Amino acid sequence: MGIFNFSRHVSKFLDNIQNETQERFIKQARKKGPDPVIARMSKIDKEIKELEKILKEY
């Protein structure tokens, strides 16, 4: 069971890094990009979070 716990922690760590990177890109786009791009990126981010929530239930 030790390996499975370790694997789960590594996976969670990498997911957190990915989420932080996405948020950073969205913040940069807000500063530089046109409004439609920002809106689309925010929508995709919201959909990803909703999907993750659904997947955690199963």
Phi and psi in radians as a Rosetta constraint file:
Dihedral C 1 N 2 CA 2 C 2 CIRCULARHARMONIC -1.058 0.35
Dihedral N 2 CA 2 C 2 N 3 CIRCULARHARMONIC -0.708 0.35
Dihedral C 2 N 3 CA 3 C 3 CIRCULARHARMONIC -1.163 0.35
Dihedral N 3 CA 3 C 3 N 4 CIRCULARHARMONIC -0.676 0.35
Dihedral C 3 N 4 CA 4 C 4 CIRCULARHARMONIC -1.149 0.35
Dihedral N 4 CA 4 C 4 N 5 CIRCULARHARMONIC -0.706 0.35
Dihedral C 4 N 5 CA 5 C 5 CIRCULARHARMONIC -1.120 0.35
Dihedral N 5 CA 5 C 5 N 6 CIRCULARHARMONIC -0.738 0.35
Dihedral C 5 N 6 CA 6 C 6 CIRCULARHARMONIC -1.080 0.35
Dihedral N 6 CA 6 C 6 N 7 CIRCULARHARMONIC -0.791 0.35
Dihedral C 6 N 7 CA 7 C 7 CIRCULARHARMONIC -1.058 0.35
Dihedral N 7 CA 7 C 7 N 8 CIRCULARHARMONIC -0.725 0.35
Dihedral C 7 N 8 CA 8 C 8 CIRCULARHARMONIC -1.114 0.35
Dihedral N 8 CA 8 C 8 N 9 CIRCULARHARMONIC -0.707 0.35
Dihedral C 8 N 9 CA 9 C 9 CIRCULARHARMONIC -1.180 0.35
Dihedral N 9 CA 9 C 9 N 10 CIRCULARHARMONIC -0.701 0.35
Dihedral C 9 N 10 CA 10 C 10 CIRCULARHARMONIC -1.119 0.35
Dihedral N 10 CA 10 C 10 N 11 CIRCULARHARMONIC -0.749 0.35
Dihedral C 10 N 11 CA 11 C 11 CIRCULARHARMONIC -1.074 0.35
Dihedral N 11 CA 11 C 11 N 12 CIRCULARHARMONIC -0.773 0.35
Dihedral C 11 N 12 CA 12 C 12 CIRCULARHARMONIC -1.107 0.35
Dihedral N 12 CA 12 C 12 N 13 CIRCULARHARMONIC -0.715 0.35
Dihedral C 12 N 13 CA 13 C 13 CIRCULARHARMONIC -1.061 0.35
Dihedral N 13 CA 13 C 13 N 14 CIRCULARHARMONIC -0.810 0.35
Dihedral C 13 N 14 CA 14 C 14 CIRCULARHARMONIC -1.166 0.35
Dihedral N 14 CA 14 C 14 N 15 CIRCULARHARMONIC -0.637 0.35
Dihedral C 14 N 15 CA 15 C 15 CIRCULARHARMONIC -1.087 0.35
Dihedral N 15 CA 15 C 15 N 16 CIRCULARHARMONIC -0.721 0.35
Dihedral C 15 N 16 CA 16 C 16 CIRCULARHARMONIC -1.115 0.35
Dihedral N 16 CA 16 C 16 N 17 CIRCULARHARMONIC -0.706 0.35
Dihedral C 16 N 17 CA 17 C 17 CIRCULARHARMONIC -1.085 0.35
Dihedral N 17 CA 17 C 17 N 18 CIRCULARHARMONIC -0.761 0.35
Dihedral C 17 N 18 CA 18 C 18 CIRCULARHARMONIC -1.077 0.35
Dihedral N 18 CA 18 C 18 N 19 CIRCULARHARMONIC -0.793 0.35
Dihedral C 18 N 19 CA 19 C 19 CIRCULARHARMONIC -1.085 0.35
Dihedral N 19 CA 19 C 19 N 20 CIRCULARHARMONIC -0.723 0.35
Dihedral C 19 N 20 CA 20 C 20 CIRCULARHARMONIC -1.128 0.35
Dihedral N 20 CA 20 C 20 N 21 CIRCULARHARMONIC -0.668 0.35
Dihedral C 20 N 21 CA 21 C 21 CIRCULARHARMONIC -1.136 0.35
Dihedral N 21 CA 21 C 21 N 22 CIRCULARHARMONIC -0.748 0.35
Dihedral C 21 N 22 CA 22 C 22 CIRCULARHARMONIC -1.068 0.35
Dihedral N 22 CA 22 C 22 N 23 CIRCULARHARMONIC -0.783 0.35
Dihedral C 22 N 23 CA 23 C 23 CIRCULARHARMONIC -1.101 0.35
Dihedral N 23 CA 23 C 23 N 24 CIRCULARHARMONIC -0.668 0.35
Dihedral C 23 N 24 CA 24 C 24 CIRCULARHARMONIC -1.139 0.35
Dihedral N 24 CA 24 C 24 N 25 CIRCULARHARMONIC -0.735 0.35
Dihedral C 24 N 25 CA 25 C 25 CIRCULARHARMONIC -1.113 0.35
Dihedral N 25 CA 25 C 25 N 26 CIRCULARHARMONIC -0.698 0.35
Dihedral C 25 N 26 CA 26 C 26 CIRCULARHARMONIC -1.111 0.35
Dihedral N 26 CA 26 C 26 N 27 CIRCULARHARMONIC -0.732 0.35
Dihedral C 26 N 27 CA 27 C 27 CIRCULARHARMONIC -1.102 0.35
Dihedral N 27 CA 27 C 27 N 28 CIRCULARHARMONIC -0.716 0.35
Dihedral C 27 N 28 CA 28 C 28 CIRCULARHARMONIC -1.142 0.35
Dihedral N 28 CA 28 C 28 N 29 CIRCULARHARMONIC -0.698 0.35
Dihedral C 28 N 29 CA 29 C 29 CIRCULARHARMONIC -1.132 0.35
Dihedral N 29 CA 29 C 29 N 30 CIRCULARHARMONIC -0.629 0.35
Dihedral C 29 N 30 CA 30 C 30 CIRCULARHARMONIC -1.077 0.35
Dihedral N 30 CA 30 C 30 N 31 CIRCULARHARMONIC -0.598 0.35
Dihedral C 30 N 31 CA 31 C 31 CIRCULARHARMONIC -1.339 0.35
Dihedral N 31 CA 31 C 31 N 32 CIRCULARHARMONIC -0.603 0.35
Dihedral C 31 N 32 CA 32 C 32 CIRCULARHARMONIC -1.889 0.35
Dihedral N 32 CA 32 C 32 N 33 CIRCULARHARMONIC -0.675 0.35
Dihedral C 32 N 33 CA 33 C 33 CIRCULARHARMONIC -1.547 0.35
Dihedral N 33 CA 33 C 33 N 34 CIRCULARHARMONIC 2.934 0.35
Dihedral C 33 N 34 CA 34 C 34 CIRCULARHARMONIC -1.263 0.35
Dihedral N 34 CA 34 C 34 N 35 CIRCULARHARMONIC 2.770 0.35
Dihedral C 34 N 35 CA 35 C 35 CIRCULARHARMONIC -1.010 0.35
Dihedral N 35 CA 35 C 35 N 36 CIRCULARHARMONIC -0.697 0.35
Dihedral C 35 N 36 CA 36 C 36 CIRCULARHARMONIC -1.078 0.35
Dihedral N 36 CA 36 C 36 N 37 CIRCULARHARMONIC -0.615 0.35
Dihedral C 36 N 37 CA 37 C 37 CIRCULARHARMONIC -1.175 0.35
Dihedral N 37 CA 37 C 37 N 38 CIRCULARHARMONIC -0.776 0.35
Dihedral C 37 N 38 CA 38 C 38 CIRCULARHARMONIC -1.087 0.35
Dihedral N 38 CA 38 C 38 N 39 CIRCULARHARMONIC -0.784 0.35
Dihedral C 38 N 39 CA 39 C 39 CIRCULARHARMONIC -1.072 0.35
Dihedral N 39 CA 39 C 39 N 40 CIRCULARHARMONIC -0.742 0.35
Dihedral C 39 N 40 CA 40 C 40 CIRCULARHARMONIC -1.162 0.35
Dihedral N 40 CA 40 C 40 N 41 CIRCULARHARMONIC -0.756 0.35
Dihedral C 40 N 41 CA 41 C 41 CIRCULARHARMONIC -1.107 0.35
Dihedral N 41 CA 41 C 41 N 42 CIRCULARHARMONIC -0.708 0.35
Dihedral C 41 N 42 CA 42 C 42 CIRCULARHARMONIC -1.134 0.35
Dihedral N 42 CA 42 C 42 N 43 CIRCULARHARMONIC -0.685 0.35
Dihedral C 42 N 43 CA 43 C 43 CIRCULARHARMONIC -1.132 0.35
Dihedral N 43 CA 43 C 43 N 44 CIRCULARHARMONIC -0.760 0.35
Dihedral C 43 N 44 CA 44 C 44 CIRCULARHARMONIC -1.092 0.35
Dihedral N 44 CA 44 C 44 N 45 CIRCULARHARMONIC -0.762 0.35
Dihedral C 44 N 45 CA 45 C 45 CIRCULARHARMONIC -1.055 0.35
Dihedral N 45 CA 45 C 45 N 46 CIRCULARHARMONIC -0.746 0.35
Dihedral C 45 N 46 CA 46 C 46 CIRCULARHARMONIC -1.116 0.35
Dihedral N 46 CA 46 C 46 N 47 CIRCULARHARMONIC -0.730 0.35
Dihedral C 46 N 47 CA 47 C 47 CIRCULARHARMONIC -1.145 0.35
Dihedral N 47 CA 47 C 47 N 48 CIRCULARHARMONIC -0.659 0.35
Dihedral C 47 N 48 CA 48 C 48 CIRCULARHARMONIC -1.087 0.35
Dihedral N 48 CA 48 C 48 N 49 CIRCULARHARMONIC -0.775 0.35
Dihedral C 48 N 49 CA 49 C 49 CIRCULARHARMONIC -1.129 0.35
Dihedral N 49 CA 49 C 49 N 50 CIRCULARHARMONIC -0.675 0.35
Dihedral C 49 N 50 CA 50 C 50 CIRCULARHARMONIC -1.146 0.35
Dihedral N 50 CA 50 C 50 N 51 CIRCULARHARMONIC -0.721 0.35
Dihedral C 50 N 51 CA 51 C 51 CIRCULARHARMONIC -1.127 0.35
Dihedral N 51 CA 51 C 51 N 52 CIRCULARHARMONIC -0.738 0.35
Dihedral C 51 N 52 CA 52 C 52 CIRCULARHARMONIC -1.051 0.35
Dihedral N 52 CA 52 C 52 N 53 CIRCULARHARMONIC -0.704 0.35
Dihedral C 52 N 53 CA 53 C 53 CIRCULARHARMONIC -1.096 0.35
Dihedral N 53 CA 53 C 53 N 54 CIRCULARHARMONIC -0.760 0.35
Dihedral C 53 N 54 CA 54 C 54 CIRCULARHARMONIC -1.129 0.35
Dihedral N 54 CA 54 C 54 N 55 CIRCULARHARMONIC -0.759 0.35
Dihedral C 54 N 55 CA 55 C 55 CIRCULARHARMONIC -1.157 0.35
Dihedral N 55 CA 55 C 55 N 56 CIRCULARHARMONIC -0.548 0.35
Dihedral C 55 N 56 CA 56 C 56 CIRCULARHARMONIC -1.146 0.35
Dihedral N 56 CA 56 C 56 N 57 CIRCULARHARMONIC -0.455 0.35
Dihedral C 56 N 57 CA 57 C 57 CIRCULARHARMONIC -1.220 0.35
Dihedral N 57 CA 57 C 57 N 58 CIRCULARHARMONIC -0.422 0.35
